[in-house]
Each structure stands twice: as C-alpha cells, then as structure tokens.
Amino acid sequence: MTVESETLAEAARRFGEVIQAERTATLTALEAERAVAIKIIAALRKENDRRSRASGGKFVLGFLIGTAIGVAAVSVIVPKSGEERRASLALNLGTTRANLSGRLRKAVEAGKRAAAAAEQDLWAEYRQRIAAAGPDKADVPGPDKPTYPAP
C-alpha cells in the first residue's frame, strides 16, 4: 500500500471509531432519559392515585350534605301538617330500620359462613402439612378433635 491509501485507511478507521463512540454515548443518554421518564411516569401515577382517593371521600361528604339539604328543603316545601309529617317520618324510619337490620343480619350470616369455610380450608391445609411431616404426627387436633387427650 501507498502512503495515501494507508492514510485513508487510518482516517476511515478513526472515523468509524468516532461514529461508534457517538452511537454508544447516544444510546447511554437515551437509556438514562428513559429511566428518568419511567420514574416521572411512576410519580405521576402515584400522585393521580392519591388525588383519586382523596377526591372520593370529598364526593361522599358532598353527596351526604346535598342529601340532607334536599331532605330539609322538601320537608319545608311539602305542605303537610305536623302530625302527617311525623307519621310519615316514623313510617319511613321504621321501614329503613327494618331494611338495615335485615341487611346487617344477612351480612353477619355471610361473614360467619365465610369464616367457617376459611377455617375448614386452614384445617385441611394443616392436616396435609402434618401428614407430609410423617406418621408420628398423624394424631393431631382438629375441629372434630379440638385438643389432645389429658395425660
């Protein structure tokens, strides 16, 4: 090779190295920007969730206040005598009380059923673990055998 071709080859090699270094630096910068963008998005989502939770309570409070104001306005506007209004309120209160007590009873019954099912599942898992531990542990307490026999 001649001096000119060697110089051109050296310049091309250096140019390739420079391009590769710039490409690597660009990729590194893009990765860093991506990491920062992910952190910003996570922070924005967290803030959005916080605001959503905070506004939910305000909505319920506003709804309850609006309902109370509406009830008061209706009772003032509706032309009923005091006796009629008291009878109507007593009837509504009795119906509401019966409805709520029925719902509460159903909820308690559902909770008891769920607790019993969960207890049975736990006992079954317990027995499986004891059975896996070995035959010397097979005589264990359970819902049908709640405690060990007295010595």
C-alpha positions in Angstrom: 0.0 0.0 0.0 0.9 3.5 -0.6 1.2 6.2 2.0 -2.0 7.8 0.7 -4.0 4.6 0.9 -2.7 3.9 4.4 -3.6 7.4 5.5 -7.1 7.0 4.0 -7.5 3.6 5.7 -6.3 5.1 9.1 -8.8 8.1 8.7 -11.6 5.7 7.9 -10.8 3.5 10.9 -10.7 6.6 13.2 -13.9 7.9 11.7 -15.5 4.5 12.4 -14.3 4.6 16.0 -15.7 8.2 16.4 -19.1 7.1 15.0 -19.2 4.1 17.3 -18.3 6.2 20.3 -21.0 8.7 19.5 -23.5 5.9 18.9 -22.6 4.4 22.3 -22.9 7.8 24.0 -26.3 8.4 22.4 -27.6 5.0 23.5 -26.4 5.6 27.0 -28.0 9.0 27.1 -31.3 7.6 25.8 -31.2 4.8 28.4 -30.7 7.4 31.1 -33.6 9.6 29.8 -35.8 6.5 29.6 -35.1 5.6 33.2 -35.9 9.2 34.3 -39.1 9.2 32.2 -40.2 5.9 33.8 -39.6 7.5 37.3 -41.6 10.6 36.3 -44.5 8.4 35.0 -44.5 6.4 38.2 -44.5 9.6 40.3 -47.4 11.0 38.2 -49.4 7.8 38.6 -48.8 7.8 42.3 -50.0 11.4 42.6 -53.0 10.6 40.4 -53.9 7.7 42.7 -53.5 9.8 45.8 -55.8 12.5 44.3 -58.4 10.0 43.3 -58.5 8.5 46.8 -58.7 12.0 48.3 -61.5 13.1 46.0 -63.6 10.0 46.7 -64.1 11.0 50.3 -65.0 14.6 49.3 -67.6 13.3 46.9 -69.3 11.2 49.5 -69.3 14.0 52.0 -70.7 16.4 49.4 -73.3 13.8 48.5 -74.4 13.4 52.1 -74.6 17.1 52.7 -76.6 17.6 49.5 -79.0 14.9 50.5 -79.5 16.5 53.9 -80.2 19.9 52.4 -82.6 18.3 49.9 -84.5 16.5 52.6 -84.7 19.7 54.6 -85.9 21.6 51.6 -88.6 19.0 50.7 -89.9 19.0 54.3 -90.2 22.7 54.3 -91.8 22.9 50.8 -94.2 20.0 51.0 -97.5 21.2 52.6 -98.2 18.6 55.3 -99.3 19.2 58.9 -97.0 18.4 61.7 -99.0 15.2 62.6 -98.8 14.0 59.0 -95.1 14.8 58.7 -94.3 13.0 62.0 -96.3 9.9 60.9 -94.6 9.9 57.5 -91.2 10.2 59.1 -92.0 7.4 61.6 -93.2 5.1 58.8 -90.0 5.8 56.7 -87.8 5.4 59.8 -89.4 2.0 60.6 -89.0 0.8 57.1 -85.4 1.9 56.9 -84.6 0.4 60.3 -86.2 -3.0 59.2 -84.3 -2.9 55.9 -81.0 -2.1 57.6 -81.4 -4.7 60.3 -82.2 -7.3 57.6 -79.1 -6.3 55.6 -77.0 -6.5 58.7 -78.3 -9.9 59.6 -77.6 -11.2 56.1 -74.1 -9.7 56.2 -73.3 -11.3 59.6 -74.6 -14.7 58.3 -72.4 -14.4 55.2 -69.4 -13.5 57.3 -70.0 -16.5 59.5 -70.2 -18.8 56.5 -67.1 -17.3 55.0 -65.2 -17.7 58.3 -66.3 -21.3 58.7 -65.2 -22.1 55.1 -61.9 -20.4 55.7 -61.5 -22.4 59.0 -62.1 -25.7 57.2 -59.6 -24.8 54.5 -57.0 -23.9 57.2 -57.6 -27.2 59.0 -57.3 -29.2 55.7 -54.0 -27.4 54.9 -52.8 -28.1 58.4 -53.6 -31.8 58.1 -51.9 -32.0 54.8 -48.7 -30.5 56.3 -48.8 -32.8 59.3 -49.3 -35.8 57.0 -46.4 -34.7 54.9 -44.3 -34.3 58.1 -44.6 -38.0 59.0 -46.7 -40.7 60.5 -45.7 -39.9 64.1 -47.5 -36.6 63.8 -50.8 -38.0 62.4 -52.8 -37.8 65.6 -53.3 -34.0 65.7 -56.2 -31.9 67.0 -58.8 -30.5 64.6 -62.4 -29.2 64.6 -63.7 -32.7 65.4 -60.8 -33.4 67.9 -60.1 -29.9 69.4 -57.5 -30.8 72.0 -55.0 -33.5 72.9 -56.3 -36.1 75.5 -55.4 -35.4 79.1 -52.4 -37.4 80.4 
